[in-house]
Amino acid sequence: MSFYERHILPRIVNMACGMSNIAEQREKVVPHAEGRILEVGFGSGHNLPYYTPDKVEKLWALEPSEGMRKLASKRAEGIPFDMEYLGLEAEEIPLDDNSVDTVVITYTLCTIPDTAKALAGMKRVLKPGGRILFSEHGKAPDDAVLRWQDRLNPMWKAMCGGCNLNRDINQLIREAGFKPEDMTAEYVPGPRWASFMYWGSALKE
């Protein structure tokens, strides 16, 4: 891992993921998490303030980047529920089958190299009737905006730790076999090529 990936990139991602429009999106989904929760792509812990403490039995925070986990350590001080770090990739979830009530993914599916494998793992660990809660940016519905996303994506991906601008998040979740429960997709304030957001929930049947 390069110096940039260890020391610079985590701070860039932390700043970008803490923007006000992103915070508003987190607030729409994270408070609904309950029970035994797996957060995939925990990052620097931006979601922690939005969990409802009396709903959380345990939180597993899966984050492969040591730099991001270090940034998260201050936010995690004094949290009123049990939390355990898992320092692995999203494709390598080390939990038992049917052991999780809620999976939370925010601004994570854009960066995972093998999304199908990662989502299959999330589905595996969810209990029947368990819920995936998500908020992600991705593929815009307008051809002109999508063309800009496709042009910018190679440079953006190289600079931003593998982040892709042009993934259809709802389609990925449906293709993984989750049943849509509440899915919304629309622009939020910000540059249009980076501000088409997907959020909501889907169930494991």
Secondary structure, DSSP 8 states (H G I E B T S, - for coil): --HIIIIIHHHHHHHHTTSHHHHHHHHHHGGG--EEEEEES-TTSTTGGGS-GGGEEEEEEE---HHHHHHHHHHHTT-SS-EEEE-S-TT---S-TT-EEEEEEES-TTT-S-HHHHHHHHHHHEEEEEEEEEEEE---SSHHHHHHHHHHHHHHHHHTTT--S---HHHHHHHTT-EEEEEEEEE-SS-GGG-EEEEEEEE--
